[in-house]
Amino acid sequence: MKNIYLISGLGADERIFHNLVFPAGYKVHYLPWIQPLGPFEPIASYAARMIEKIDTPGEVYLVGVSFGGMMCIEIAKLIRVEKIILISSIKNKDEKPYFYNKFTQYLFNHFSDNFVFKNRAFFVRLFLQSHSAEEKALVRDYLNKKDYSYLRWAVGAVLDWDNTWIPAAPMIHIHGSKDRPFPVRSSNPTHIIEGGGHFMVLNRAKEISELISKFLFS
């Protein structure tokens, strides 16, 4: 059996994948985020707990959006993966934009949850470039989250990510030319969607689905 496991972006859920179409012959699963053990749980420890949800027999294919793509790489360090598909994400620490730096990390670690998360609406809407009703609903749900423990851990994990490892499994990296959280100039994607923003998994799903299908059958 060929199993595709989907990992959404930071604070998102399986709805982000609703417009993607996968080829016949693949069973699609959503791999949900779990509660971190604390704000400083190592990402490797978190990934080891997350793979407990990968319990189906057969081959494993990973699809990750944004932070979910980074988690795909961490999971691939621990189990055999056939292929990896990154969307609007990064592959290693060298692809993190300059503003994800030690100073930002210091400020984030020293500001309270109320200060960081209750004042984030402007920046979230600016970065995510939401336009459609579906996209705005996802952003609204994210902004309404009151349990900040996962968000605190996840943002810290992104800022602190120091991966240099290259997976042995074949991998493609699909990125939008207008992505704001991870500007394309900082990364080295295999495929660029012209005009695509950070929500392109929703609004450019047809193009992304075609690229995924070609990659899976290659």
Secondary structure, 3 states (H helix, E strand, C coil): CEEEEEECCCCCCHHHHCCCCCCCCEEEEECCCCCCCCCCCCHHHHHHHHHHHCCCCCEEEEEEECHHHHHHHHHHCCCCCCEEEEECCCCCHHHCCCCCCHHHHHHHHHCCHHHHHCCCHHHHHHHHCCCCHHHHHHHHHHHCCCCHHHHHHHHHHHHHCCCCCCCCCCEEEEEECCCCCCCHHHCCCCEEECCCCCCHHHHCHHHHHHHHHHHHCC
